[in-house]
Amino acid sequence: MEQRGLVPKNGAMQQLNQAALPALAERGIAVPDPDRRAQGIGVVHLGLGAFHRAHQAMVFDQLMRQRAGRWGVFGVAMRSTWLADALAQQHGLYSVQVNSREGRSWQVVGALLDTCVAAREAARVIAMIAAPSTRWVTLTVTEKGYGPGLAALLVQGLAARREAGGAGLTIASCDNLTGNGGKLRKLCIERAAQESGALAGWISQACAFPDSMVDRIVPAATPERLQEAADALGVADACALGTECFWEWVIENRFADPRDGQALASVGVKVVADVRPFEQAKLHMLNGSHTAMACIGAVLGLPTICDCVTQPDIGQFVHGLMTDEIMPHLSRPDVAGYRDALLARFANPALKHSVHQIATDNSQKIPQRWPPSVSAQLAAGGAVEHLALAAAAWMRYCLGEDEQGDPYLLSDPLATALQASALQHRGDAPATVQALLGIGDIWGAGLPQDSRWTSRVTHWLGRIHAVGLLAAVREVNRAASPG
């Protein structure tokens, strides 16, 4: 979530913009080519948040540094006028601090060549999708963004493109949705069919909707990060970000222009026939563990993921969650090595990844992250103790206050209903589980009816009430590792 109006302490500093690049280069900061705008816009990106700017935009930036042509980005903020306008004032430039074991480095990303706001300038978005120079549309609109409004915007742009005689596009979802390309394709074609069967047919035949998986931990911006950017760059950057060294983008080899796969592979993107093994591992291991730690950390009053995973009991719990209840159902190559890399990434103290940021929109994220592993474990006759404790921790999180009695805000489309239900049944584990586990949009139809699952969630919620969350975590750990 972007934060409005964050500024470094020294408000009198020169602002980051095109004119500042020579001085930054002299300071040893990696900067984009001065003539980056001459390469042209080829990508319309919907969802101009921190993740895109520290991930796909940096990939496109690498392609532009290689002068691959037409990978410049027209960045569309769906609602945030502040972010789009702040980036426009900086000529689309912003800095990213990359944190690794070897230290920190800064670079200025130059892939963004123009910005706008969909809610304010829908006609510009439609025109850019239709523009002859555009080759791709990419999206990071979060799981909750795939609705009628998004479909209407995309289809209007594609209709204008078809009417102008334009070629088909590659339209790539980069959100945490299983089969995201297929789901986006279905959404667009169904919306187009309401307008014209011919339009729906053109989209189906001319446009490519590859599945993709993206992975990088990108915390929300903070005043401290902006001040660090000002100190390192010597200019004020209102849009500075920090991230980890690791990144991964796995994309299905399905493009409107087949040559794009080779271009992406040249800068480190994995172009594969089947994204699902990577996608499932990321959703269930990284995202699933993140959501579990976010709920646990919020209830215990631990501010960041690093604080959670470096607490020995929670670290042991997360290792057991992934190893015993998630990994047996995955086919990603070297899944144990992926687990170990995740644990090391979670423990990076420089990221300061807020548990409350991760817990945003839990009701939209949990369906992708936990139920598939629960169902697979139950089908195999396996234990679900870690997953049941995670579900119970989420129910305790829905009370909106930590174990010290300090309140926090639930940022969720269902926040009012979730918190009201949790408070209504406070202290009554069976009633809470019946109410919250019965929400079909979160848990589906089958799990709430499975007594093996409901009994274990009820047990662990009862233990959280009785002994506290951290003690319950220790009990799970002891049960998983007897003796």
N, C-alpha and C positions, 0 to 999 in steps of 0.2 A: 504494500500500500504506500503510495507516494505521500510525502508530508509537505504541506504547503508552507512556503515562506521561511524555510530553513536558510540561514545565512551565516557565514563565518563571522567571527567577532570583529574583524577589521573591515567594516563596511566601505571604507574609502579605497580599497584595492581596485586595480584595473580588473575588468571582467574578462573571463575567458571568451575569446571569439577568434575569428580568422586572423585578425591583426596580431594576436598574441602568440601565434605559432612559432615564428622565428626565435623569439626569446626563450620559449619553452624548449625548443630543440637544442639551444645553446646550454640549457641546464641539464641536458641528457635525457629529457623526457621523449618517449616515442610519440611522434605526431603524424597525422595523415599528410598525404601529398598536398601541396598548395593548390594544385589544379584539380582537386577531387571532384568539384562540381562539373567539370568538363566530361566526366565519365557517364553522367546521366543517371536518372532514376529508372530502376528496373523492377523494384520491389515495393509493393504497397503493404505496409504492416499495420494490422489492427491490434491495438492493445499496447500502448507505448509505456509500459511499466518498467520497473527496475530489471526484471528478469530478461526481457527482450534486449534491453540495452547492454546488459552484461553477458549476453550469450549470442543469439543469432546476429545481432548488429555487429558484434566483434568478428564473427565469421565473415560477414559481408565486407567488413573493414579490411580483413586480410585479403579478400579477393580484389578489392579496389587497390590495395597496395601492390598487388601483382598486375594491376591494370588489365584485369580480366574483362572489364566492360559491362556497363549497365547492371551493376549490383548496388547502386545507390538506393537509399531507402526513403520513401515518403511515409513518415511515421504518423499514425493516426491514434491520438488519445480518444478513447471512447467517450469519456465525460470530463476529464480533468483539464479545464482551461488553463489552470496555473502551469501545469507541466509543459503543455505544448507551447505556451507563450514564453516560458522561461527558456526552453530550448531554442525557440526562434530567436530570442535576443542574443543567444550565444552562437548563432549561425549553425545550429544543430550539433555543436561540439559539446562534449562532456568528458570528464576524466574517470578512469576506473583504477582503483587500487587492487592489485592482484597479490594475494597473500599465500605464501608457500612456506615450507620448512626452511628454505634458504633465506627467507626474508620477504620484504615488500617491494613492489615496483609499481610505478604509475605509468599510464599511457592515456593519450587523448584519442578518442574514437571519432572517426569522421564519416561513418557510413550514412548518418542522417543528413539528408540534403534539404528536407522541408518537413514541416509538421502542420497538423491541423487537428480539429476536434470534431468527431463525428456528430455529436449532439448539436453542434453549432454550425457546422459546415458540411452537411451531408452531400450537397451537390458537388463539392470539391472531391470528396472521396469517390463518388460515382464516376466523375470525370477522369480521375487518375486510374481507376480500374479499367476504364475504357481506353486510356491513352495508348497509342501505338508502341511507345517505348516500354510499357510495363510488360514484364515477363512472368512475375510471380506475385501471389498474394500470400502472406503468412499471417498467422494469428496466435496471439497469447491473450485471450480474453477471459481466462479462468474457466473452470468447469461449469460455473453457473451462467456463462455468457452465451451458451449455444441454444438460443431461442428464436422466436419469430422476428425480433428486431434485427438480429445479426443476419438471418436468412434474407430478410427484405433488402437490407443494404447491399449484401453481396449480389443478389440476383438483379437488383437494379443496375449495378455496375456491369454485370455480365451481359444483361440485355442491351445496354448502351454499346458495349463492345461488339456484340454480334451485329447490331444494326449498322455500326460503322465499318463492318467488314474485317474486324480484327481477328487475329489468331487466338486459339485457346490458351489458357493460362495453367501454370502449376499453382495449385491452391493448397497450402500445407498448414495444417493445424499443428501447433507446437504446445498444446495443452495436455494436461495429465488425464487423458481419456483413453481407455482401451479402444483400439481400432479407430483412432481419432479421424483418420482420413476418410474411412468409409462412412462414419457418422456425419461428417461435414458434407460429404457428397450427397448422402441421402437427404439431409436437411435442405440443401440447395435445390436438388432436383424436385423434391416435393413442393417447395415454394414456387419454383419456376413453372411447374405443371399447372398451378392455379392461374397463371397468366397465359401460358401458351405451351401446347404440346411440342411445338417446333423448338421453342427456347429450351425446354427441358431436354429434348433430344440433342440439341447442340452442346449443352453443358456436359451431358453424358459422354458424347463422342469426342469433343474437342479439348476438354479440360481434364487435367490429371489431379487426383486427390491422394497423394501418397500418405501412408501412415508414417508417423515419426515419433521419436522419443528424444527428449532433451533433458539434460542433467547438469545442473550447476547450482550450488548454494549461493543465493544472492540475498543478503539481509536488506531490510528497508534502510533508506538513508537516515542518518542522524546528524544533529548539529556537530557532534565530535568528528564525524567523517568529513563533513564539509570544511571544518577547521584544519584537519589533517591535509586535505587537498590544497587549501590556501597556503599552508606552510610549505608543502612540497613543490607546488607549482609557482608560487609567487603571484597568482591571480585568483580572483574569486570565482568559484564554480558552484552555482546554485543547484546543479544536477549531478554532483559527484556521487559515485557508487564505490562499494567495495565488494570483492568476491574472492573465491578460492582459486587456486591454480588449476585444479581439475575442471575439465568440461567434457561433455560428450553429446554428440548429436548423431543419432542413428536414424536413417531415413530410407524408406522403401524405394527401390529403383523403378520409379514410376513418374516420369516427367513429361510435360508437354514438349520440351526440347530435350532429347536424350543426351545431348552434350553436357547438360547441367550436372549430371552425376559425376562426370570426370572432373569438372571444375570444383565441385564441393569436396570430392575426395582429395584433391590436391592440397587442401588446407586442413585436412584432418577429420572431415566428416565421414562416418561409416555409412556407405551406401550398400544396402543388403537386400536380399530377396524377401526376407521375412523379419519384420521388426518385433514380432510378439515376444520372443524370448528376452530381449533387452527391455522392452516395455513393461512386461510383467515383473521382472526383477526390480526395476526402478520403482514402479508403483507400490509394490508390496513390501520391498525391503527398505528403500530410502524413504519414500513417502509414508508408508505404513509405520515405520519406526519413528519418523518425525512427529506424526500425529499422536502416537502413544506418549512420546516424551513431552510433547507440548502440553497434553492434558495433565500428566504427572507433574511436570515442572510448575505449571500454573497453580495447581492445588497445593504444592509444597512451598511455593514462593520462590522458586528458582528462576532467575530471569532469562537464561539463555540455554540453548541446546548444549553448549560446552559445559555449562554448570551441571546439567543433567547427566550427560554420559560420563563425565569424569567423577561423579559420585559413584563409589565402587558398587553399591547395590543396584543402582539404576543401570550402570554400564553392564553388569552381569545379566540383568534382566533383558536388556536390548540384545545382547549376544544370544541369549537363549531364545528370545522371540524369533529372531531371524533363523538361527540354526535349526531349532526343533520344530517350528510350526509353519515357517514360510518356505525355506530353502528346499524341503523335500518335494515341492510341487513346481519347481522352476527348472528350466532347461537352458538358462544362459550359460555360455562357456565360463569355466572357472568361477562358479558362483561363490565358493568359499573365499577366494581372493577378492571378489567384489565386496563381500561382507567385511573383510578386514580393512579394505580401503575405505568403506563407509564409516566404520568406527573411528578410523584415524581422521577422516574429514569432519565428523561430528565434533571431535575433540579439539579442533582448530580454534584457539582462543581469540584470534584476530577477527573472526567473523561476527561475533556478538549477535548471533541469530536469535531473535526474541521468540520465546515460546508463545507469546500472545499473537505475534504475527503469523506463526505457523498454524495456530488454532483458529484463525479466521476462516469462516465458511466451513466449519467441520461437517455440517449436515450435507454439504455438497461433495466433500472429499472422502468421507468415510466409506460410502458405497463402493468406490473404486479401490480402496486401500485395504480394508479388513475382511469383508464378507467372503471374497473368493478364497482366501486362505482358510478361513473358518470352515467353509463348506468342504474344501478339499481334505482338511484334517479329519473332519467328522466322517466323510465318506471312506477314508482309509482306516478308520478306527483309532486315530491318533488323539493325543491329549491337546486340549485347547486352553490350558491354564494361563499362558501368557496373553493370548488374545482376549480371554474372558476378563483378565485383570485390566487390560487396556480399555475394554468396553465399560467396565465398572468405573475406571478412572474418568472416562468421558462423562459418565452420568454424574459423578461427584463434581466434575468441572462445571456442569450445567447449573450448579447452585449459584455461581457468580461470586464466590468468595473463597479465599484460600484457607488453609488450616489455622492460620493466625487470626482469621476473622476479617482480613482486609479485602474489600470488594474489588472486582475487576469487571470490565465490560465484555459481554459476549457479543462478538461481531459475527453475526450469522443471520441468514435470511429467516430462520426459524427461532431466533433468539428469544423473543417474547414467549412463545409457546413452550420452548424447551425449559426455560428458567421457571416459568409458572408451574409446569408439571413437576420439575425437580423439587421446588419449594413445597408444593402441595403434599408430596409424599416423603418429605425429608425424614430421614431416619428409618423409613420403612423400606427395606431392600426389595422384598417381593413386589410391592406395589410400584416402586420406582421402575424396576425392571419391566414389569408388565406394561407400564405407560410408555417408557422411552424405547424399549426394544420392540414395541409394537408399531413403530413408525415405519410403514412399508417403504416410503421413499428413501429411507436410510438403510434399512436392514433387509429389504425384500420380503417376499411372502413366506419363504420356507424356514428361515432361521428362527423367527419368533415362535414357531410351532415345534421346534426341536427341543425336547426336554433335556437332552445332554448339554446343549448350549445354554439354555436359559437357567438351568440349575447351577452351572459353574459361574455365570455372570452374577447370579443372585448371591452365591456363596462369597465371591470376592467383594461385592459391594457391601455385604454384611461385615466382612472382615475390615474393610476400610472404615466403616462406621465404628467398629468396636476397638480397633487398635491403631488406626491411622494408616495413611497410604504407604508410607515408607516401610512400616512394619509388614504390611500386606505384601509389598514387593519382595521383602526378605523371605516371607513364607513361600511365595512362588519359587524363588530361587532354590530354597531348601528342598522343595518338592521335586524340582527338576533335576537336582544334583544331590541325591541322598548320601548322607555321610560326609 
